[in-house]
Amino acid sequence: MAGAQTGTGKTAAFALPILQRLAPLASTSASPARHPVRALVLAPTRELAVQVSESFRDYGRHLPLRSTVVYGGVDMNAQIEQLRRGVEVLVATPGRLLDHVQNKTVMFNQVGVLVLDEADRMLDMGFLPDIKRIIALLPAQRQNLLFSATFPDEIRALAKSLLRQPAEVQVASRNAVADLVSHIVHPVAREKKRELLAYLIQSRGLKQVLVFTGTRIGANRLAHQLRKDRIHADAIHGDKTQAEREAALEDFKAGKTSVLVATDVASRGLDIEGLPQVINFDVPRSPEDYVHRIGRTGRAGTAGEAISLVSPEDHEALAAIEKLVRRRIERVLVAGFEPNASTVAALIGKEPRRRPAQASPVAPAADPIFSKPYEPGEPKADAEPKPSAAAPGKKRRAPQVAALLGGLKRA
């Protein structure tokens, strides 16, 4: 069992020893029989599986060892062809791997190493039954390795069922976050979250920002509204096809997209060199997810910034995060976006730092459904009254802006 802060090289920590262990068995023969699967790595998401596979490819480029990756969302035929040619290192997501098992396109009789990468996420995503099915197909004598940035108690219980008297390596304290990441909380009224996000991006000139939301619908909606605010944004989540996810990620890495709005599918496995900021538009309900989200910045010795937009209903989630990371996160009020005074007092606890209002370089585009003036009740200068279908003397009910802006609430 090995735990370390995100971005510190856990993939290299198991990939390099596996390659060294398999090097004496490497063969230059073209025969598939000389290239059986000897190491199996299970990952919870497609993005993480691809990243791990690329690491094996890069680290072992001078060894006659073959590696490949299989995951869902794409056609199986190309994967089947690679497996039939023979690979020593197989990286896979559990569901697609079982598809190959059912089609009899992969054999495990010579697997000597099993790696569970981001094991806590495996449990969160309900992969445990699939993992048990896969393990039942492996040789009884093998080495098991379990890696994660966080080790909740459920993972320790899982480890006891999979590992026998495991050695444990823990780099830094349990569930620690990277030292080079600065943390900041902006208290904000929920209905002003999107306006505050656009304001921060534009006023600070942020060029590469990963923004996390709680739902897929919320990610799509937020990316759409940011584009209406003249901000280059795209969304990545589980409802996107693999091709769409890869295209969105490549555009973000290349700088064509300045804001990538993502669900927690991107909190594991995205390794973006020098990513300066991560913003939690929706505060994660699981504090461990906060560790993984902000782990996308401050990687490989670079500095990063983690910003969280906290509305009144996020107080309990914020308290759980601070308890997990064992620090109080600084609160900074942004003029014009504060929640009501009682909420500020409950959240702050002491005099907060205030960030003065600045003129945004590009004014957000007005939108009759999602936009709202910064001060409630203050009409926009260029707004024209719309005819009302309501009977005279009856007031129309205000739209539920908060529900539209924030995506779906969790039960």
ZAMARGU-4260 file (C-alpha; in steps of 0.2 Angstrom, whole numbers, plus 5000, padded with zeros to 4 digits):
<rodrens>
0) 5000/5000/5000 | 5007/5017/4995 | 5000/5034/4998 | 5007/5051/4992 | 5002/5068/4988
5) 4995/5070/4970 | 5007/5075/4957 | 5022/5067/4966 | 5025/5053/4955 | 5015/5038/4960
10) 5014/5031/4943 | 5033/5031/4941 | 5034/5023/4958 | 5026/5007/4951 | 5029/5008/4933
15) 5048/5009/4934 | 5050/4994/4946 | 5038/4983/4935 | 5048/4987/4920 | 5064/4983/4929
20) 5057/4966/4935 | 5050/4962/4918 | 5066/4967/4908 | 5075/4950/4910 | 5059/4942/4902
25) 5058/4954/4887 | 5059/4946/4870 | 5061/4953/4853 | 5051/4939/4845 | 5036/4943/4835
30) 5026/4928/4842 | 5012/4933/4853 | 5016/4918/4864 | 5032/4927/4869 | 5023/4942/4875
35) 5010/4936/4888 | 5001/4948/4900 | 5013/4949/4915 | 5007/4965/4924 | 4990/4971/4925
40) 4985/4989/4930 | 4967/4994/4934 | 4962/5012/4934 | 4945/5020/4938 | 4944/5032/4923
45) 4949/5032/4905 | 4959/5047/4907 | 4970/5040/4921 | 4971/5023/4911 | 4978/5033/4896
50) 4990/5043/4907 | 4997/5027/4915 | 4999/5018/4898 | 5009/5033/4891 | 5020/5032/4906
55) 5024/5014/4903 | 5027/5018/4885 | 5039/5032/4889 | 5048/5024/4903 | 5051/5008/4893
60) 5054/5014/4876 | 5071/5006/4875 | 5065/4989/4881 | 5057/4976/4870 | 5042/4975/4881
65) 5024/4979/4874 | 5011/4988/4883 | 4993/4994/4879 | 4978/5001/4886 | 4959/4996/4885
70) 4945/5006/4891 | 4926/5009/4886 | 4918/5022/4875 | 4928/5017/4859 | 4927/5002/4847
75) 4935/4986/4854 | 4942/4980/4837 | 4958/4990/4838 | 4960/4984/4856 | 4958/4966/4851
80) 4971/4967/4838 | 4984/4974/4850 | 4980/4961/4863 | 4981/4947/4850 | 4999/4953/4845
85) 5004/4951/4864 | 5007/4963/4877 | 5017/4962/4894 | 5009/4977/4902 | 4990/4979/4901
90) 4982/4995/4908 | 4963/4994/4909 | 4947/5000/4916 | 4937/4986/4925 | 4922/4986/4914
95) 4930/4985/4897 | 4943/4973/4903 | 4928/4961/4908 | 4921/4964/4890 | 4938/4957/4883
100) 4937/4942/4896 | 4920/4938/4890 | 4926/4938/4872 | 4941/4928/4876 | 4953/4941/4869
105) 4964/4942/4885 | 4972/4928/4896 | 4979/4931/4914 | 4988/4915/4917 | 5005/4923/4918
110) 5001/4939/4927 | 5013/4941/4941 | 5009/4959/4946 | 4992/4967/4950 | 4991/4986/4953
115) 4976/4995/4959 | 4978/5014/4955 | 4968/5027/4964 | 4959/5013/4974 | 4948/5024/4983
120) 4940/5031/4967 | 4937/5012/4962 | 4927/5010/4978 | 4918/5027/4975 | 4913/5022/4957
125) 4906/5005/4962 | 4920/4995/4954 | 4922/4983/4968 | 4912/4968/4961 | 4921/4970/4944
130) 4938/4970/4953 | 4933/4954/4963 | 4928/4946/4947 | 4945/4950/4939 | 4955/4945/4954
135) 4947/4928/4954 | 4954/4925/4936 | 4972/4929/4941 | 4985/4917/4947 | 4985/4915/4966
140) 5004/4919/4967 | 5007/4937/4962 | 5012/4954/4969 | 4998/4966/4973 | 5001/4984/4974
145) 4988/4997/4980 | 4991/5016/4976 | 4981/5031/4981 | 4982/5049/4986 | 4969/5046/5000
150) 4966/5031/5011 | 4949/5032/5019 | 4944/5018/5031 | 4934/5009/5017 | 4950/5007/5007
155) 4960/4999/5022 | 4946/4986/5024 | 4947/4983/5005 | 4966/4981/5006 | 4964/4968/5020
160) 4954/4957/5008 | 4966/4959/4994 | 4983/4960/5001 | 4992/4949/5013 | 5002/4958/5027
165) 5006/4972/5015 | 5020/4984/5018 | 5014/5002/5019 | 5023/5017/5012 | 5015/5034/5016
170) 5024/5050/5009 | 5019/5065/5020 | 5004/5064/5031 | 4988/5055/5027 | 4977/5064/5014
175) 4990/5078/5014 | 4989/5091/5000 | 5004/5098/4990 | 5014/5111/5000 | 5016/5122/4984
180) 4997/5124/4982 | 4989/5140/4990 | 4971/5138/4995 | 4958/5152/4995 | 4939/5153/4998
185) 4928/5166/4991 | 4911/5167/5000 | 4898/5171/4988 | 4879/5171/4986 | 4874/5155/4976
190) 4865/5165/4962 | 4881/5175/4960 | 4893/5161/4958 | 4894/5161/4939 | 4896/5180/4938
195) 4910/5179/4951 | 4919/5165/4941 | 4918/5175/4925 | 4924/5191/4935 | 4939/5182/4942
200) 4944/5174/4926 | 4942/5191/4916 | 4949/5203/4930 | 4964/5192/4934 | 4967/5187/4916
205) 4967/5169/4919 | 4973/5159/4904 | 4972/5141/4909 | 4959/5136/4923 | 4951/5119/4927
210) 4934/5122/4935 | 4925/5108/4944 | 4906/5106/4945 | 4896/5093/4954 | 4885/5087/4939
215) 4887/5084/4921 | 4872/5096/4917 | 4880/5109/4927 | 4896/5107/4918 | 4888/5109/4901
220) 4878/5124/4907 | 4892/5133/4915 | 4903/5131/4899 | 4889/5138/4889 | 4887/5153/4899
225) 4906/5157/4900 | 4906/5156/4881 | 4892/5169/4881 | 4903/5180/4893 | 4916/5179/4879
230) 4927/5167/4888 | 4934/5152/4878 | 4927/5137/4888 | 4923/5119/4885 | 4916/5104/4896
235) 4922/5087/4899 | 4912/5073/4908 | 4906/5055/4907 | 4892/5059/4895 | 4905/5065/4882
240) 4911/5052/4869 | 4930/5047/4871 | 4934/5057/4856 | 4925/5073/4862 | 4934/5071/4879
245) 4951/5069/4871 | 4948/5084/4859 | 4943/5095/4874 | 4958/5090/4884 | 4970/5093/4869
250) 4963/5110/4866 | 4965/5115/4884 | 4983/5109/4885 | 4987/5118/4869 | 4979/5134/4875
255) 4965/5135/4863 | 4953/5134/4877 | 4956/5144/4893 | 4943/5136/4904 | 4939/5118/4905
260) 4924/5114/4915 | 4924/5096/4922 | 4915/5084/4934 | 4925/5073/4945 | 4930/5062/4930
265) 4944/5074/4928 | 4950/5074/4946 | 4960/5058/4943 | 4972/5056/4929 | 4974/5073/4922
270) 4992/5078/4921 | 4993/5095/4914 | 5010/5103/4914 | 5011/5119/4924 | 4992/5121/4927
275) 4991/5137/4937 | 4973/5137/4944 | 4960/5125/4949 | 4943/5132/4954 | 4929/5123/4964
280) 4913/5130/4957 | 4904/5117/4967 | 4912/5112/4983 | 4914/5093/4983 | 4903/5084/4996
285) 4917/5071/4999 | 4933/5080/5006 | 4944/5067/4998 | 4938/5073/4981 | 4944/5090/4986
290) 4962/5083/4988 | 4961/5075/4971 | 4953/5090/4962 | 4967/5102/4968 | 4980/5089/4965
295) 4978/5094/4946 | 4988/5109/4950 | 5005/5111/4960 | 5012/5095/4952 | 5030/5090/4949
300) 5037/5104/4960 | 5027/5119/4952 | 5016/5131/4962 | 4997/5131/4960 | 4982/5139/4967
305) 4966/5131/4973 | 4950/5143/4973 | 4934/5138/4980 | 4917/5147/4978 | 4908/5144/4994
310) 4889/5148/4996 | 4879/5146/5012 | 4874/5128/5009 | 4893/5123/5007 | 4898/5127/5025
315) 4897/5109/5031 | 4907/5103/5016 | 4920/5116/5018 | 4922/5111/5037 | 4924/5093/5032
320) 4938/5098/5019 | 4947/5109/5032 | 4946/5094/5045 | 4954/5082/5032 | 4968/5094/5026
325) 4971/5100/5044 | 4971/5118/5040 | 4960/5133/5040 | 4958/5140/5022 | 4959/5159/5020
330) 4942/5168/5016 | 4943/5183/5005 | 4927/5193/5001 | 4926/5200/4983 | 4916/5216/4983
335) 4899/5215/4975 | 4897/5196/4977 | 4896/5194/4996 | 4882/5183/5003 | 4871/5191/5017
340) 4879/5198/5033 | 4874/5184/5044 | 4881/5171/5032 | 4897/5180/5031 | 4899/5181/5050
345) 4895/5162/5051 | 4908/5157/5038 | 4922/5169/5042 | 4922/5169/5061 | 4934/5184/5060
350) 4937/5199/5050 | 4940/5193/5032 | 4952/5200/5019 | 4943/5209/5005 | 4948/5210/4987
355) 4943/5227/4979 | 4932/5227/4964 | 4940/5230/4948 | 4933/5234/4931 | 4932/5218/4921
360) 4941/5219/4904 | 4926/5212/4895 | 4909/5215/4901 | 4899/5199/4903 | 4885/5196/4889
365) 4868/5199/4896 | 4857/5184/4897 | 4839/5185/4902 | 4838/5168/4910 | 4855/5165/4918
370) 4862/5182/4921 | 4857/5193/4936 | 4862/5211/4941 | 4876/5211/4954 | 4864/5220/4966
375) 4847/5213/4968 | 4833/5225/4962 | 4845/5236/4953 | 4839/5237/4934 | 4851/5236/4920
380) 4854/5252/4910 | 4850/5245/4893 | 4836/5233/4899 | 4819/5235/4891 | 4803/5230/4900
385) 4795/5215/4893 | 4776/5213/4892 | 4769/5202/4905 | 4756/5189/4902 | 4750/5190/4920
390) 4733/5198/4925 | 4734/5216/4930 | 4738/5218/4948 | 4747/5201/4950 | 4765/5200/4952
395) 4775/5187/4942 | 4785/5175/4952 | 4804/5177/4950 | 4812/5163/4941 | 4822/5151/4952
400) 4839/5158/4946 | 4849/5148/4959 | 4843/5131/4953 | 4847/5136/4935 | 4864/5142/4939
405) 4870/5129/4951 | 4866/5113/4941 | 4857/5099/4950 | 4857/5097/4969 | 4862/5081/4976
410) 4849/5071/4986
</rodrens>
